[in-house]
Amino acid sequence: MSGTIACVGWGSLIWRSGRLPLAGRWREDGPPLPVEFARESGDGRVTLVAVRDTPQSRTLWAPLDAEGLEEARRALRRRERSAAGTIGCWPAPDDADAVGRDAVARWATERGIDGVVWTALPPRFGREDGRVPRLREVLDHLAGLRGATRVGAERYVRRAPRQIRTPYRRAIERRLGWTARGDPVDADVRRRS
């Protein structure tokens, strides 16, 4: 796989890649990374992000049609609509400290991949960047959502790749029944999609 630049993903990037220049399909043998439902988004969803000291899940990856690592970083940053510091990459400067960087490096080296990018947004809850919510907070937050906000949050959890098995996901499935079986049935949402 010499010359390959890869993008690693675990959330909405998989089913909604947007204008990310994929050069192939998403593959299920990405690096194992510590991801969890730990980022409260502006629209009420709780999304998957890399979180230190949490159990690992096998992520997904896809090759990118990019001339090099910087082009790949810019493309992912555009898709995520985020600041430069929120995109992890390997290889990276020695002072770079994205969660999972060492695991990504081992995985990429084993496969002969030349460069890797991934979303490195921090956890956030209660409008506080860097705050990892407790499980009870996530469950109460999701259970309290109503209408289209709840449908969007449920859709995100259900669409997350099945192989992303986290403690919070198992608890969400038990309490709310939001398993990976399919999207919520809501005619209004289907018309808007």
N, C-alpha and C positions, 0 to 999 in steps of 0.2 A: 504494500500500500504506500510505497514511497511517493512523496509529493502530496499526500492527502492532508487537507485541513478538515477537521471534524467539528461538529456542534453537538454538545451533550445536552439532553433535555429530560424533563420529568413531569412537566405540567402542560399548560395550554399550548406551548410551543409545538407539541406533538400533533395536536389536532387542528391548530390554527397557526400555521407557520407564516402566513402573510406573504410578504415579499422577500423573505429570507431565501437566498439563492441555493436551495438544496440541489445536490447533484446525484441524489439517490433517495431511496426510501429510508424511513426510520428503522433502525435495527435494535433488537432487544438485549444486546450483550454489551451495554455501556459500562462504565466504571461504577463500582458500588460507592454510593455517596450518602452522607447523613442528611436526608431530607425529611421535612415534616410540614404539616399544615400549620404554618406559624406566621403568615403575613396577612393581616387584615387589609384588604384593598379598599379603595374609595367607594366601590359599588357594593360593599357588604360581604363579598366573598372572602373566604380564608384560603389563601393559595399556598402551594408548596414552595418552600425555599430551603436552601442548604443551611443547616443549623448544627453548630459544633456539639459534640457529645450527645448525639442522638443515634439510634440504630440506623444502619445503612440499608439502602434499597438498591437493587440493580437498575441503573438508569438506561436510557435509550440514547442512540447517537445516529447521526446522518452525516455523510460527506457533504461539504459545501463547495459550490462553484465560486471560489475566491482565489485571487492571485497570490494572496499571502495572508498572514495572520492579522495584520492591521486592517486589511479590507474585510476580513471575516468579522473582526471586532466591530467595525463600523456598521456592517450589515445587521448584526445581532442587536446592536445598540439602537438602530433605527426601528427594528421590529419591536423592541421592548419599550421604545420611547423613553429611554433612561440616560442617565449621566454616564460619562466614560468610566468612572470608578465602579460601576455596577456590572461590568462584564469581566468575568474571570477568563484568564487565558494561560495556556502553557505552550511553549516555554514562556516564562515571564521574568521580569527583573527579580533579583534575589530578595528585594524588600516587599514584593507582592505577597499578600497573605489571604487569598481567597480560600474560603472553606472548601476542602476537598482537593486542593492543588496537588498534594503528594499522591493521592490515589489516582487522579487523572494522569499524572506524569508516568506512573508505573503502567497503567493500562495502555496509554498511547505508545510508550516505548515497546511494550510487548507486541504491539500490532504494527509497528513501523509507521505510525502516524506522525506527521511532522509538526502539527499544531492543533490545538483544541481551544474552542471558546465555549462558554456557558454563562447563563444568567447568574449573577452573584448579588442579587438584591438581599438586603438584610431582613431578618424577622422584623415584624412591626405589629403592635397591638395598642389600641387606645391612643392612636396617633403618636406613638412613641417609637421611633426607629431604634432598632437593636433589642427591643423588648420581646422575649419569647413568651407567648401566652401560656398559661397553665391549661391543662386539658379541660378542666371544668369551665374555664372562661370561653374556650372555643366552642364547647358543646352548648353552653347557655347562649352564646352569641348566635350560633346557627339556628338553634331551636326558636329563638325570638324573632327571626326574620319573617317578613310577610310579603305576599304578592310577588311581583316580578323580581324583587331583590332575593327572595327565598329561592325562586326558581333558578336564578342565575347561580346562586351559591351551590344549590343541589346539583345542577348540571356540571359545574366544575368538578365537584367531588366524584360524581359518577363517571365523568370522562377521563379522569386521571388514569394513566395506564395501570392495568390490573397488577402488574408486578411491583408497583410502588406500594408496598405493604408497610405502613407505619403504625405505631401505637395509636395515634390520634385517629387515623383512618378506621382502624378496627372499632374504636369507640364510637365514631360517627355512624358507622354501619349498624352497630348494636342499638344505639339510642334512636337514630333517625331513620334507619332502614335505607340509607343512601348507598346502595351497593353498585357495583360496576355493571349491572345488568342492562342499563339503558337510561336514556334521558327521561326527565319527568314528562308526563303527558299533559301538555298545556297548549291548546290550539292557538292562543294568541302569540305565544312565544314561537311556535312553529312558523306562523305567518311572517313574523319579523325576521326570522333567521335566514 
